[in-house]
Amino acid sequence: MSWAEIYPWEPPAPPVVRGVYGQVRAAILQGALAPGVRLPSSRDLAARLGVARASVVTAYEQLLAEGYAVGRPGSGTYVRADLSGVLDAPRGPTLVTAPPPGLPDKALAFGATPSPPPRPGARTFNTGRTLMDARAQAAWGRSARRAIRALSPEDFGYADPAGDAALRGAIVDYLRAARGVRCEPDQVIVTTGAQHAQDIIARVLLSAGDAVWVEDPGYPATLRILESAGTRLIPVPVDDEGLNVAEGVRVAADARAAFVTPSHQYPLGVALSMARRLELLAWAREAGAWVVEDDYASEFRYAGPPLTALQGLDGGQRVIYIGTLNKALFPGLRLGYLVAPRALIGPLTQARRMMDRQAPTLTQAMVLDFMAEGEFAAHIRRRRVAYGEQRDALAQALEAQLGHVLEVASPDQGLHLIAYLKHGRCDLEAEALADAQGVTVQAISRLYRGRAPRSGLLLGFSGYPVRAMAPGVARLAKALG
């Protein structure tokens, strides 16, 4: 189908031929009809405009003669693919980039922190990447085909904003078995991912000026969500046991919420100790605060059993649990979930409805089939082994080639590791040097807010096979010397 079929053609004013010619020419010059687009047939356009076909034929002949269009025998008339020699007419209004008067401060704040450009995925050691082996890809294809064949008329309409009931039940079964989460299907709300879940929570529970604990260093996207909600961020330092709860109580005991990554702290990779977990839950109960638990990489632990989720320890009273399938499967999936305490099911579901109504029904059906067939559990088992090998290969290559420059902290869980720079070297400089050599690493110093940062580099290993680690580190070694 050509986009010209839905262009809002209007009956031309006399003289008719000139009116038809001018309307088509204007659509081309304004970019509404792009180079290569097929124009309506003369008979079809004449019927739409309510004019004689001969008038349209004459107008098309003029466009052909001036180089705006080309004819293809047996196919029709098309906008010329190369218009460089004829686009000399005045263009539309120039886009204005300066903000208009009266733009709200919130809008200016969003514009002041633009999204970073996507990093090339093929460049080691980017984060946010996963691998699906041939078995998982084949299984995903089968799930997709079955889901499409099973579509019913109801699937093309609106659905429950909390998500498909069967998928929510499957998520509950998984969380009970893998993470010790205590919940029922009606407590699950399907989202597009962890950030979407955090945004829903912030909209419902937080008001401008509310104090909120955040990890220091911490995940920048979480900070931006909370800043956009107008909250007062309280950076709480992270040490070898995770979030320093006592320090959080000291500086802001009356905080409204705490946003934490207890299983695998971002970016440092430490796990919140059991003593700290109990201390955090005790504070939340006493203060009437909420704990938002982002369990973003819980599936991938390489040494020993994982600690029970905070939500399981709390029984779902003060903890809102967030998980994502985007890291368990692949980032382009855009599907995650939150587990709400019963008092918040209604408010959080209504907020989800207002934001974007519901998750795509087809995507949910595909994931449900993938889980029901046992492929999700099998994929997680295989990836856990593979990612552990990838982590070890990266750590070994870093120690062998850059041990004089870097101190490697190899995590027991997660999808990235931290390499701390020795001798006081600046991680921002190292990041830039690595980028020039085609290697993507992230300086962690920019992730600190309330205390002196430590200089280190964040390297993702989940998106690259073992064979890519040594060559990638060799390029990094060339950059760092």
PLY file of the C-alpha trace (Angstrom):
ply
format ascii 1.0
element vertex 481
property float x
property float y
property float z
element edge 480
property int vertex1
property int vertex2
end_header
0.00 0.00 0.00
1.18 3.51 -0.82
0.85 6.26 1.80
-0.67 8.37 -0.98
-3.80 6.26 -0.57
-4.54 7.91 2.78
-3.32 11.44 1.97
-6.14 13.98 2.58
-6.71 15.01 -1.03
-9.07 17.98 -1.43
-11.20 19.03 -4.44
-9.12 21.62 -6.36
-10.18 25.16 -7.07
-10.27 26.24 -10.74
-8.35 25.99 -12.91
-8.66 22.30 -12.17
-5.48 21.04 -13.84
-3.38 23.62 -12.06
-5.10 22.81 -8.75
-4.41 19.09 -9.06
-0.80 19.71 -10.11
-0.21 22.15 -7.24
-1.69 19.82 -4.62
0.47 16.85 -5.63
3.58 19.01 -5.98
3.03 20.55 -2.53
2.65 17.09 -0.95
6.00 16.08 -2.49
7.83 19.25 -1.47
6.53 19.07 2.10
7.65 15.46 2.44
4.14 14.06 2.92
4.77 11.92 -0.15
8.30 10.60 0.17
10.63 9.75 -2.73
9.65 6.43 -4.27
6.01 6.53 -3.13
3.45 5.37 -5.70
0.89 8.05 -6.61
-2.78 7.11 -6.93
-3.86 6.05 -10.39
-5.32 8.86 -12.48
-8.74 7.17 -12.35
-8.62 6.79 -8.54
-7.43 10.35 -7.86
-10.01 11.79 -10.26
-12.76 9.95 -8.36
-11.48 11.22 -5.01
-11.24 14.81 -6.19
-14.49 14.75 -8.16
-12.81 15.92 -11.38
-12.39 14.56 -14.88
-9.72 11.90 -15.31
-8.22 13.92 -18.17
-7.43 16.75 -15.73
-5.44 14.38 -13.50
-3.63 12.88 -16.51
-2.60 16.37 -17.64
-1.41 17.29 -14.13
0.63 14.05 -13.90
2.19 14.78 -17.29
3.32 18.17 -15.99
4.85 16.55 -12.87
6.64 14.02 -15.09
7.97 16.75 -17.34
9.34 18.78 -14.41
11.01 15.78 -12.79
8.80 15.44 -9.71
7.48 12.07 -10.81
8.49 9.12 -12.96
6.35 6.63 -14.82
6.86 2.89 -14.68
5.14 1.02 -17.50
2.60 -1.44 -16.16
3.08 -0.20 -12.59
2.02 3.41 -12.31
3.36 6.87 -11.47
5.82 7.36 -8.61
7.45 10.24 -6.78
10.94 10.51 -8.21
13.48 8.68 -6.00
16.11 11.40 -6.44
14.63 14.88 -6.06
17.90 16.71 -5.51
17.63 18.55 -8.82
14.06 19.78 -8.42
13.67 20.64 -4.72
14.31 24.33 -5.17
10.91 25.57 -4.04
10.34 27.24 -0.66
10.10 24.76 2.21
7.78 24.70 5.17
8.53 26.65 8.32
11.94 26.09 9.90
11.84 24.01 13.04
12.34 26.14 16.14
14.61 24.52 18.72
14.55 27.24 21.39
11.94 26.59 24.11
8.80 28.73 23.80
7.98 31.23 26.55
6.19 29.78 29.56
7.50 26.21 29.19
7.10 24.52 32.62
10.20 23.89 34.70
9.47 20.16 34.57
9.61 20.19 30.77
12.88 22.14 30.85
14.31 19.62 33.32
13.45 16.72 31.01
15.09 18.51 28.11
18.22 19.20 30.16
18.83 15.46 30.60
18.38 13.95 27.14
18.53 10.21 26.71
22.01 9.01 25.80
22.37 7.67 22.27
22.14 3.88 21.98
25.55 2.25 22.28
26.47 -0.06 19.41
25.47 -3.52 20.60
28.32 -5.32 18.87
30.92 -3.37 20.85
32.13 -5.14 23.96
31.36 -4.57 26.87
28.01 -2.89 26.60
25.35 -3.55 29.25
21.68 -4.35 28.80
22.39 -7.15 26.33
21.51 -10.83 26.59
22.06 -13.91 24.45
19.50 -16.47 23.32
20.93 -19.73 22.06
19.60 -21.60 19.04
17.34 -23.78 21.17
15.70 -20.78 22.85
15.27 -18.95 19.54
13.62 -21.97 17.95
11.33 -22.40 20.96
10.44 -18.70 20.90
9.50 -19.01 17.25
7.22 -21.93 18.01
5.60 -20.01 20.87
5.03 -17.05 18.57
3.36 -19.21 15.91
1.12 -20.95 18.43
0.12 -17.64 20.02
-0.80 -16.15 16.66
-2.85 -19.21 15.65
-4.70 -19.10 18.97
-5.77 -15.47 18.65
-9.49 -14.93 19.18
-11.62 -11.85 18.41
-11.35 -10.84 22.08
-7.57 -10.59 21.75
-7.95 -7.68 19.34
-9.77 -5.55 21.89
-9.03 -4.03 25.27
-8.00 -6.35 28.07
-7.27 -6.30 31.79
-4.73 -3.51 32.46
-3.09 -5.71 35.10
-2.28 -8.30 32.44
-3.46 -11.66 31.17
-4.71 -13.77 34.08
-2.95 -16.94 32.93
0.37 -15.15 32.47
0.08 -13.59 35.92
-0.51 -17.04 37.34
2.61 -18.35 35.58
4.65 -15.44 36.94
3.44 -16.24 40.46
4.44 -19.90 40.08
7.89 -18.80 38.92
8.38 -16.27 41.71
7.29 -18.67 44.43
9.72 -21.33 43.23
12.69 -19.15 42.29
12.56 -16.14 44.60
10.44 -17.04 47.62
7.96 -14.28 46.79
4.65 -14.66 48.64
1.79 -13.53 46.44
-1.32 -14.46 44.46
-2.02 -13.74 40.75
-4.27 -10.78 41.53
-1.28 -9.00 43.10
0.71 -9.09 39.85
0.57 -6.18 37.41
2.26 -6.70 34.05
4.40 -3.74 32.92
6.82 -2.99 30.11
9.78 -3.32 32.48
11.32 -2.16 35.74
11.38 1.55 34.87
7.70 1.47 33.90
6.91 -0.18 37.22
8.89 2.44 39.13
7.08 5.23 37.30
3.68 3.74 38.19
4.72 3.47 41.84
6.06 7.02 41.96
2.83 8.40 40.49
0.66 6.61 43.05
2.68 6.78 46.27
4.91 9.85 46.10
4.20 13.56 46.18
6.42 16.53 45.49
8.79 17.09 48.38
8.59 13.56 49.78
11.93 12.23 51.03
12.99 9.02 49.27
16.02 6.87 50.00
18.11 5.99 46.95
21.28 3.93 46.79
24.55 5.82 46.41
25.84 4.97 43.86
22.66 3.97 42.12
20.76 3.37 38.91
20.42 6.69 37.03
17.05 5.89 35.42
15.50 5.39 38.86
16.84 8.76 39.98
15.38 10.49 36.92
11.95 8.95 37.56
11.97 10.12 41.17
13.25 13.57 40.26
10.47 13.96 37.70
7.99 13.19 40.48
9.43 16.11 42.46
10.67 13.99 45.35
13.60 14.87 47.60
16.29 12.29 47.00
18.22 11.06 50.05
21.45 9.35 48.88
22.21 6.45 51.25
25.71 4.99 50.92
26.29 1.41 49.81
29.12 -0.65 51.31
30.11 -4.32 51.25
26.82 -5.27 52.96
24.67 -3.17 50.66
22.54 -0.19 51.65
23.63 1.34 54.98
20.21 1.38 56.62
21.46 3.00 59.83
22.78 5.95 57.83
19.47 6.28 56.03
17.63 6.38 59.35
20.09 8.94 60.67
19.61 11.41 57.82
15.92 10.81 56.95
14.05 8.48 59.28
10.75 9.90 58.01
11.39 9.06 54.34
8.33 8.00 52.40
10.02 5.16 50.48
13.30 3.39 49.74
14.21 2.25 46.22
16.71 -0.60 46.44
18.37 -3.37 44.40
19.08 -5.84 47.23
19.92 -9.00 45.28
22.56 -7.42 43.06
23.14 -3.75 43.82
23.48 -1.53 40.78
26.26 -0.82 39.94
28.54 -2.29 42.66
27.11 -5.82 42.51
26.98 -6.46 46.28
24.04 -8.25 47.92
22.17 -6.71 50.84
23.09 -8.77 53.90
20.39 -10.54 55.86
20.98 -8.28 58.87
20.50 -5.19 56.69
17.41 -6.71 55.07
15.73 -7.21 58.43
16.83 -3.73 59.51
15.35 -2.18 56.37
12.02 -3.97 56.81
11.85 -2.97 60.47
12.39 0.68 59.55
9.69 0.51 56.84
7.12 -0.95 59.26
7.91 1.58 61.97
7.99 4.58 59.62
5.01 3.50 57.54
7.29 3.67 54.49
7.39 1.59 51.32
10.33 -0.46 50.10
10.52 -0.79 46.32
12.58 -3.91 45.57
14.03 -4.01 42.06
15.08 -7.64 41.58
16.34 -6.98 38.05
18.98 -9.75 37.75
17.75 -12.29 40.28
17.70 -15.17 37.79
21.45 -15.20 37.32
23.40 -16.23 40.40
26.64 -18.18 39.97
27.67 -19.16 43.51
25.30 -20.62 46.08
21.56 -20.15 46.48
20.16 -16.62 46.19
18.98 -14.76 49.26
15.22 -14.73 49.67
13.54 -11.69 48.16
12.72 -8.90 50.57
9.07 -9.32 49.63
9.15 -12.90 50.88
10.64 -11.87 54.21
8.11 -9.10 54.63
5.07 -11.07 53.54
4.08 -8.38 51.09
3.03 -5.73 53.61
5.50 -2.91 52.97
7.49 -4.20 49.97
6.58 -3.66 46.31
8.47 -6.22 44.26
9.63 -5.44 40.70
10.90 -7.96 38.18
11.62 -7.93 34.46
11.55 -10.49 31.68
13.61 -8.19 29.48
16.86 -9.33 31.06
15.78 -12.93 31.52
14.91 -13.18 27.81
15.85 -10.15 25.68
15.55 -6.36 26.10
13.39 -5.88 23.01
10.63 -7.94 24.62
9.52 -5.00 26.83
7.65 -7.00 29.45
8.03 -6.95 33.22
5.86 -7.03 36.31
5.35 -5.72 39.80
3.88 -7.48 42.82
1.72 -5.12 44.86
0.71 -5.31 48.52
-3.02 -5.90 48.65
-3.77 -2.35 49.75
-2.15 -1.04 46.55
-3.58 -3.40 43.93
-6.43 -1.07 42.96
-4.48 2.22 42.88
-1.51 0.77 40.97
-3.76 -1.01 38.46
-5.73 2.16 37.77
-2.51 4.13 37.29
-1.31 1.50 34.83
-4.63 1.79 32.97
-4.27 5.57 32.70
-0.68 5.43 31.41
-0.92 3.08 28.42
-3.95 0.88 29.15
-2.38 -2.59 28.93
0.52 -4.72 27.78
0.25 -6.13 24.22
-1.97 -9.21 24.28
0.08 -11.05 21.65
3.36 -10.55 23.51
1.79 -11.79 26.72
0.43 -14.86 24.93
3.87 -15.66 23.49
5.57 -15.41 26.88
2.85 -17.52 28.51
3.35 -20.26 25.94
7.13 -20.09 26.37
6.70 -20.55 30.12
4.02 -23.23 29.90
6.17 -25.35 27.57
9.00 -25.32 30.12
11.27 -23.34 27.81
11.64 -20.37 30.13
13.01 -22.46 33.00
15.30 -24.37 30.63
16.56 -21.12 29.11
17.35 -19.68 32.54
19.30 -22.80 33.51
21.38 -22.71 30.33
21.98 -18.98 30.52
23.05 -19.21 34.15
25.83 -21.59 33.15
26.78 -19.64 30.03
26.81 -16.25 31.75
28.94 -17.68 34.56
31.47 -18.82 31.98
31.35 -15.45 30.25
31.90 -13.65 33.56
34.90 -15.86 34.37
36.40 -15.38 30.91
36.11 -11.62 31.19
37.56 -11.50 34.71
40.48 -13.73 33.72
41.25 -11.66 30.62
41.14 -8.42 32.62
43.47 -9.78 35.29
45.88 -11.21 32.71
46.08 -8.17 30.45
45.22 -5.26 32.74
45.97 -6.47 36.27
48.52 -3.69 36.67
45.83 -1.09 35.93
42.58 -2.62 37.19
41.29 -4.40 40.28
38.48 -6.73 39.21
35.43 -7.30 41.43
33.79 -10.44 40.03
30.18 -10.69 41.27
28.29 -13.79 42.39
25.20 -12.58 40.56
24.14 -10.28 37.77
25.11 -9.40 34.23
28.08 -7.05 34.70
31.22 -6.65 36.76
33.21 -3.70 38.08
36.90 -3.10 37.39
38.30 -0.46 39.76
41.08 1.75 38.43
44.35 1.76 40.34
46.71 4.65 41.09
43.94 7.26 41.21
43.27 7.14 37.49
40.11 8.92 36.28
37.38 6.57 35.06
35.81 9.24 32.83
39.06 9.55 30.94
39.35 5.76 30.72
35.80 5.55 29.38
36.62 8.03 26.59
39.86 6.25 25.68
38.06 2.91 25.50
35.35 4.40 23.30
37.99 5.56 20.84
39.16 1.95 20.57
35.65 0.63 19.92
35.05 -0.67 23.44
32.04 0.38 25.55
32.65 0.69 29.29
30.85 2.96 31.76
32.52 5.14 34.36
30.87 4.55 37.73
31.97 7.86 39.25
29.02 9.64 37.61
26.61 7.32 39.45
27.51 8.75 42.88
25.52 11.62 44.38
26.26 12.27 48.05
29.80 11.08 48.70
33.21 10.97 47.08
33.05 8.58 44.12
35.28 5.62 43.56
36.91 5.38 40.14
35.91 2.27 38.25
34.52 0.85 35.01
31.32 -1.13 34.57
31.62 -3.90 31.97
28.73 -6.05 30.77
29.42 -9.69 29.97
25.96 -11.18 29.35
25.70 -10.09 25.72
28.98 -11.52 24.45
30.22 -15.11 24.04
33.35 -16.35 25.79
35.38 -16.06 22.58
34.73 -12.29 22.46
36.18 -11.53 25.89
39.94 -11.72 25.30
39.87 -9.69 22.04
37.66 -7.08 23.68
40.00 -6.79 26.65
42.94 -6.51 24.25
41.33 -3.43 22.72
40.69 -2.05 26.19
44.33 -2.72 27.11
45.40 -0.79 24.03
43.30 2.15 25.23
44.47 2.10 28.86
48.11 1.14 28.27
0 1
1 2
2 3
3 4
4 5
5 6
6 7
7 8
8 9
9 10
10 11
11 12
12 13
13 14
14 15
15 16
16 17
17 18
18 19
19 20
20 21
21 22
22 23
23 24
24 25
25 26
26 27
27 28
28 29
29 30
30 31
31 32
32 33
33 34
34 35
35 36
36 37
37 38
38 39
39 40
40 41
41 42
42 43
43 44
44 45
45 46
46 47
47 48
48 49
49 50
50 51
51 52
52 53
53 54
54 55
55 56
56 57
57 58
58 59
59 60
60 61
61 62
62 63
63 64
64 65
65 66
66 67
67 68
68 69
69 70
70 71
71 72
72 73
73 74
74 75
75 76
76 77
77 78
78 79
79 80
80 81
81 82
82 83
83 84
84 85
85 86
86 87
87 88
88 89
89 90
90 91
91 92
92 93
93 94
94 95
95 96
96 97
97 98
98 99
99 100
100 101
101 102
102 103
103 104
104 105
105 106
106 107
107 108
108 109
109 110
110 111
111 112
112 113
113 114
114 115
115 116
116 117
117 118
118 119
119 120
120 121
121 122
122 123
123 124
124 125
125 126
126 127
127 128
128 129
129 130
130 131
131 132
132 133
133 134
134 135
135 136
136 137
137 138
138 139
139 140
140 141
141 142
142 143
143 144
144 145
145 146
146 147
147 148
148 149
149 150
150 151
151 152
152 153
153 154
154 155
155 156
156 157
157 158
158 159
159 160
160 161
161 162
162 163
163 164
164 165
165 166
166 167
167 168
168 169
169 170
170 171
171 172
172 173
173 174
174 175
175 176
176 177
177 178
178 179
179 180
180 181
181 182
182 183
183 184
184 185
185 186
186 187
187 188
188 189
189 190
190 191
191 192
192 193
193 194
194 195
195 196
196 197
197 198
198 199
199 200
200 201
201 202
202 203
203 204
204 205
205 206
206 207
207 208
208 209
209 210
210 211
211 212
212 213
213 214
214 215
215 216
216 217
217 218
218 219
219 220
220 221
221 222
222 223
223 224
224 225
225 226
226 227
227 228
228 229
229 230
230 231
231 232
232 233
233 234
234 235
235 236
236 237
237 238
238 239
239 240
240 241
241 242
242 243
243 244
244 245
245 246
246 247
247 248
248 249
249 250
250 251
251 252
252 253
253 254
254 255
255 256
256 257
257 258
258 259
259 260
260 261
261 262
262 263
263 264
264 265
265 266
266 267
267 268
268 269
269 270
270 271
271 272
272 273
273 274
274 275
275 276
276 277
277 278
278 279
279 280
280 281
281 282
282 283
283 284
284 285
285 286
286 287
287 288
288 289
289 290
290 291
291 292
292 293
293 294
294 295
295 296
296 297
297 298
298 299
299 300
300 301
301 302
302 303
303 304
304 305
305 306
306 307
307 308
308 309
309 310
310 311
311 312
312 313
313 314
314 315
315 316
316 317
317 318
318 319
319 320
320 321
321 322
322 323
323 324
324 325
325 326
326 327
327 328
328 329
329 330
330 331
331 332
332 333
333 334
334 335
335 336
336 337
337 338
338 339
339 340
340 341
341 342
342 343
343 344
344 345
345 346
346 347
347 348
348 349
349 350
350 351
351 352
352 353
353 354
354 355
355 356
356 357
357 358
358 359
359 360
360 361
361 362
362 363
363 364
364 365
365 366
366 367
367 368
368 369
369 370
370 371
371 372
372 373
373 374
374 375
375 376
376 377
377 378
378 379
379 380
380 381
381 382
382 383
383 384
384 385
385 386
386 387
387 388
388 389
389 390
390 391
391 392
392 393
393 394
394 395
395 396
396 397
397 398
398 399
399 400
400 401
401 402
402 403
403 404
404 405
405 406
406 407
407 408
408 409
409 410
410 411
411 412
412 413
413 414
414 415
415 416
416 417
417 418
418 419
419 420
420 421
421 422
422 423
423 424
424 425
425 426
426 427
427 428
428 429
429 430
430 431
431 432
432 433
433 434
434 435
435 436
436 437
437 438
438 439
439 440
440 441
441 442
442 443
443 444
444 445
445 446
446 447
447 448
448 449
449 450
450 451
451 452
452 453
453 454
454 455
455 456
456 457
457 458
458 459
459 460
460 461
461 462
462 463
463 464
464 465
465 466
466 467
467 468
468 469
469 470
470 471
471 472
472 473
473 474
474 475
475 476
476 477
477 478
478 479
479 480
